[in-house]
Amino acid sequence: MSAEATVRRAPRGGLRGRASAVLFRRAWLRAVLLLSAPGAWFVLIYLAALAILFVSAFWRVDGFTGKLVHAWNVDNFRQLVENPTYRTIALRTIGIAAAVTVTDALLAIPFAYFAARLASRRLQAVLFVIVLVPLWTSYLVRVYAWRLILAKDGIVNWALHGIGLGSVDVAYSNWAMWIVFSYIWLPFMILPVWVAFERVPASFLEASADLGARARTTFRRVLLPLVLPGVVAGSIFTFSLTLGDFITPTLVGGAGSDFIGNVVYRNVGIASNVPFAAAFATIPLLVMAVYLAIARRLGAFEAL
């Protein structure tokens, strides 16, 4: 006997029975009830907070009393455009986020290719653990470890002195931030690319070989286009996480290595200028909105 017939034969007098019958016949109603609680949480907590953030960017702080004035103006955004310091900070943040994304993609593609297409099952398990182990360690521990590694008397300069190459001065600089960010977010790039390589059917590679393509040509013209959505999916993590970070620039960056997050943090906690902090915080949101729109067109969401 089918489930639908069972529902039809159930007694219709009880409220519970009638509700079950209605839910059984209307799949959309089941979906609405299932998603209503998390949907309400998302709208009230996340979207409402973003809306308040955007609205407060048009307010100002009274320079004499220090109180928040709910007067509509665009002075905060004008200051961001006209002040070269803030333009430099915004460009530095976006530039390093893009550099980290490209670096992680260049490192992740060969690693993921070897792990997904060439390594044995046992070696794949070992490589998977190697990728995940850094994620089991505290973020601050990893940053402080790199701070010691890149220090003037750290292990990098010690090794370079040992082979007679002198020393490099990258500690507390934009180079240090680039290195640390690339290491910290690399697992978030490797995993989507790894999955993308695994999804490529072996028959595609065999067909390319049967048509006379060399291994390098097959990799460039068959594999890379197919794994591009996975690369873009990983770039969403590396780009957005770097864009919104302020801890690593504080710990390993120099005096001229502020990110947008550092300025927002100081204006919220020290200068008590929340409207300006809100205005500056809209820049990463707009950048990520454009980035996600491009990623969606490249099929990144299907690779997540």
N, C-alpha and C positions, 0 to 999 in steps of 0.2 A: 504494500500500500504506500502511495507517495506521501511526502510530507504535506503537500497542499491539501490532499484529501483528508489527512488527519486533522488539519486545522479546520476544515469545513465541518467535520463531524464533531468537533469539540463543542461543548455547551456554550451558548452565546449569552447566557444570563450573567456570568461573572465578569467583573470589570477587567480582571487579569487576563481572561481568555480573549475578550474583545481587543484589548491592547496588543496582545501577542499576534492576533490575526491581522490587525492593522499594520504592525511593524513587519510582519512577514511579507505582506503584499507590497509594501512601499520601501524599497531599498534606500531611496534617497532620505527618507525620514530616519532610518537607522543610522545613516552616515551623519546626519545633522546632530542627532543626539550624542553620537560617539565623539564628534569633534567640537561640540559646543563649549565644553569646559576648557580644553587647551586653546581653542580659538578665542574665547573671551579673555583668557590670560594673555595671549599674544597681543590682542588689540588694546587692552587696558594698560598693560605694563610696558610693552615695547613701543607700539605705535603711538600711544598717548604720550609717553615720555619723549619721543622724538618730536612730536607736535609741540609740546611745551618748550622743548629746547629751541626749536626754530622760532617760536613766538618771542621767547625771552631775548633772542638776539637783537630784536628791534627796540629793546628798552635801554636804559642807561643808568649809570650810578652818579648820584649827585657828588660833585667834587668837593663840596664843603662839608656836607653832613655824612657822606658815605652811604646814604640810604638809596634803595632801589627806586627809581622813578619809572612808572608805567606810562611813559610818553613815547609815542611811535616816532622812530627816526632810523636813519641808515648810517649813522656816524660810525658804528662799529665796523660795518663792511667797508665804508670809505677809508677808514684807518688801515684796514688790511690791504687795500689796493694801493694806497698812497705811500705807506711806510715800506721802504725797501727791505728793512730787517725782517718783517713778517713775510714778505714775498720770498726772500731767500730761504727762510725756514720751511715754508710750504714746498718750494721747489726741491730743497734738500730731502724732505720727507718722501715726496713722491719719487724722486730720482733714486734714492737708496732702496726704496721698496721695489722699484722696477729692476734695479741691478741685482738685488737678492733673488728675485723671481727668475731672472735669466740664468743666474749662476746655479740655482737649485735645479732648474730644468736641464742644464747641460750636465750636471752631475747625476741626476736621477735617470735620464734616458738610458745611458749605457748600463748602469747598475740594474735597472728594472728589466732591461732586455736580457741580460745574462741570467737574472734570477727567474724570469718567466719562461724563457725559451731554451736556455742551454743547461741550467743547473739541474742536478738530480733532485728527487723528492726530498731526500734527507738534507741535502745542501740548501734547498729552498727553505726548509724549516729553520735551519741555522741562520740564514740570511734574514728571514722574517723576524727572528728574535733580535738580531743585531740592530735592525731598523727600529724595533719597538723599545729596546732597553733605554735609550735616552729619554723617552717619554715617561718612563717610570721614575725618573730623577727629577727633583725639584728644579723649576725654572731658574731660581736664584742660584742654586748650586752650580748649574751649568754656566751661568754668566760669570760667576765669581771664578770658576775654574779657568775660563778663557781669559779673564782679567789677569790671573797669575801667569798663564801661558804666554801672553803677549806683553808682559811687563818688560822693562828694560833689562832686568836680570832674570827673566823668565826662561823657560825651556827652549823657546824658539831661538833667542839670541845665544843661549848656551850651546845649542847644536850648531848654529852657524859659525860660532867661534871655534868649535871643535874641528870643523872642516876647513877653516881658514877663509871664510867668506865675510868676516866682520859681523856687523850687527845691523838690524833694521829698527827704525823708530816708528812703530805703528800703534803703540799703546796710546789710549785716550785720543783717538782721532776718528774721522769718518771711515778710514780703512778698517779700523778695529770693529766698528759697528757693522760694516758690511760682512766681515768674516764671521762675527758672532751670530748675526741674524741668519746668515746662510747655513750655519751649522744647526742652529736651534730649529729652524723651520724645514730642514731638508726631509725629515720623515713624512711631513704633510704633502710633499711633492712626490716622493717615491711611491707611496701606496696607491694613489690613483693611476699613476703611470704604469705601475706593475699590473694592476687589474686590467688596464687598457691593452697591454701586450698579451695578457692571457686570453682576452676575448677575441683576438684575431684568429680566424680559422686557419688551420694548417694548410687547407686546400688552396688558400690564396697564395701562399708562399710556393707551394708546389706548382701551381699554374704559372706563376712568374718564372720559375726555373725552367718549366717546360717550354716557355716561349723564348728562352735563351737569355734571360736577364741574369746578370751577375749578382752575387750576394750584396754588393754595395748598392747596386741599382735597385734591387728588391727592397732593401732597407729604406732607401731614400724615397722611392716612388710608390711603394705599397704599404710598408709598415708605418712610416712616420705620419702620412695623412690619416691613417686609421687610429693612431694613438694620440693624435693632436687634441681631441676632446678631453682625454685624460690629462694631458699636459696643462690645458687651460683650466680644467677643474682643480688641479693641484695649485695652479697659480692664483686661484681665488684665495686659497688659504695663505700662501706665502705673502702675497701682496697686501691683503687686508690686515693680517697679523702684524706685519712690519709697519704698515701705515698707522695703526693705532697704538703702537707701543711707545712707552715713555721710560720704562725701567732700564732697558739696555743703553739708551743714550745717556742716562744719568750715571750708570756704573762704568761704562767703557768709553763713552764719548768724551771729547774735550770741551773746552770752553765755548767753541763755536760749533757744537754738534747738537744743538737743540732740535727736537722734533716738534710737530704740532702738539702732541700730547704733553710735552713739557711746559709749553706756554699755557695750555688749557689748565694744567694742574696748578701752576703758580697763580693764575688769575682767579681760580676757584678758592684755593686754600690760603694764599698769602696776600694777594692784592685785593681780594674780595670783589672782583669785577666779573660777576657771573655773566652779564650780557655779552661782554667782549669774548669771554671763554666760549659761550654758546655760538657766537658768530664764527669764531675760528674753528670750532668743532664741526660746523656744517661743511667745511671744505672736504674732509675725508669722506663724509657721507655722499656728497655730490660726486666725488671721484669714483667711489665704489658703485654708485648707481650707474654711471656710465660704463664702468668696467664690467659689471654684471650683465648689462644689456649686450655688450659685445660678446661676453662669454656665452650668453644664451644663444646668440646667433651662430656661434661656433660649435654648439652641441655639448657644452661642458656639463650642463645639468643632467643629461642622460648618462654621463660617465661617473657621476657621484654615487 
